[in-house]
Amino acid sequence: MDGQRAHAGEPGHAGEPGHSARGGPLAAKVLTVSESVHAGTRDDRSGAALVELLESSGYVVVDRRTVPDGVDPVAAALAQMADGFTGLLVTTGGTGFSPRDLTPEATRAVVDREAPGLAEATRASSPLGRLSRGIAGTIGTCLVVNVPGSPAGATESIGAVLDIVPHALDLLGGGRPH
């Protein structure tokens, strides 16, 4: 993770992770998908790790929630969290092969457009990333990225795309492509 933080650069500079083309900090939200975390029987280590990485990369984390596994609860939480939000929404958990791992299906149910290049980059971030079924896409002006539920998998995956997120959000907000 130290290499990713070094790559992220110092907060406050336009064009760097966490900062818009206008130089201001970008907003982020984190949604943890886990039965046990939602029930309060397990700590949300991956959500906490994501918040730490995002904040150290200059993002302002404006919302952090948990939701149980399943297409309906995850899709409802994503739709609600993305409504009117311009920023990055990271989900952690539910991207593997367990029968209850349905975060990609829930995300597909609510995204306007998929962003396969981002999902591919998250999977390429580590050897175990190849087991992730996570997707990325947009809901209005919100960029949604699914990452694995382990703290290391979550931070490695989102760290692989943080450099391009400011540009993506600028484009979603109506910025000029070139």
Secondary structure, DSSP 8 states (H G I E B T S, - for coil): -HHHHHHH--TT-TTSTTB-TTS-B-EEEEEEE-HHHHHTSS--HHHHHHHHHHHHTT-EEEEEEEE-SSHHHHHHHHHHHHTT--EEEEEES--SSSTT--HHHHHHHH-SEE-HHHHHHHHTTSGGGGG----EEEETTEEEEEE-SSHHHHHHHHHTTTTTHHHHHHHHTT----
